[in-house]
Amino acid sequence: GAALALDAPPSDPEWVGPFQFRWTAPPCLADVKPEAQSHFPKPLERGDVLNSVDGCTWQTGDRDEVLRRLANYDCRLSFASSGGFDHSLRAAARGAPGPP
């Protein structure tokens, strides 16, 4: 989970719970496990960007900041589609298998 990843050396991409992130700023999905997909209104895709955790956006969007937020994840992850702003996907997951 996210808490363990904070203590580990960074890798890129890196699995955090059911999500594999590339540590761009903000982070984007490299992959997502199938069991996480059912918690989102539209399927997440490689390249989708993690916008916020529980409604909180990033100061820098770097790995440590994002992992600290994910370690305290409560109920909402928001992603934007890699297709661009005009085709943005806001996905709120309630009860999704988040990073512990």
N, C-alpha and C positions, 0 to 999 in steps of 0.2 A: 504494500500500500504506500500511500504518500508519505506517511511518517517514516517508514523504513527507507524510502528513497532519499529522504533528506540526509540520512546518515551514510548513504552509500556514495561512491564516486559517480559522477554523472555519466550517463551514456546517451547516445542520440542515434536512433530513437530509443525511448525508454517506456516500459510498461508500468502503468500506475492503475491498479485495479483492472477494469475491463478495457481501458484505453491505452493506446500506445501513442505517445506524444513525441513530436519533433520540437526541440527547444528553440523555436523561433520566438520573436516577441511581437505579438502574443503567440502562445504555443498552438500548433496545428496537429491534427490527427494523422498519424502514420497508419493506424489500423484501429479497429474496434471489434471486440468479441461479439458474436451473434446475440448472446443473452442480454446485452445492453440495449440492443436496437429496439426491443419491444417497449421501452420506456420513453421513446421519442415519437412525436407525431409523424415525422418523416425520417427515413433512414439517414444515419450519419455516414459521411463518405470521407475517404482519405483526402486530406487537404482542408477539411473544415476547421475553422478556428475557434478555440475556446475563448469566449468573450468574458464570461464571469462565472463565479462560484457563489451561490446563494445571494445573487444580486450585487455582489461586490466586483467591481472591475479592477484593473491593474494600475499600479503606479508605473512599473517598469515592464511587467510581464516576463521577468526572468524566471529561471527554473526554481530558485529558492522561494521567491514570492508566491508563485503558483502552487508549489508543493505545500507550503504552509497553509494556504487557503484550502487545498484539497484535503489536507490532514484533518481539518475541522469541518469538512463537508457535512451539511445538514440535509438538504433536500432538492437543491436546484442547480443544474448546470446549464449554461447557455452557450450555444454554438452558432456561428454564422457560416453560411455556405461558402465554399471555395469558389463558387460561380460568380462572385462579385457582389457589390452592395445592392444592386437592383434585384438580385435573386437571393437575398439573405434569408437564411433559415434560422429562426429563433426556436430552440428546442429546450423546453423546461422539463426536467425529469423529476418526478415525485416518486420516491421509493426506489429509484434506480440503484443498481449495484454500484455504489460509488466507492472511491478509494477510502479505505479505512484510515 
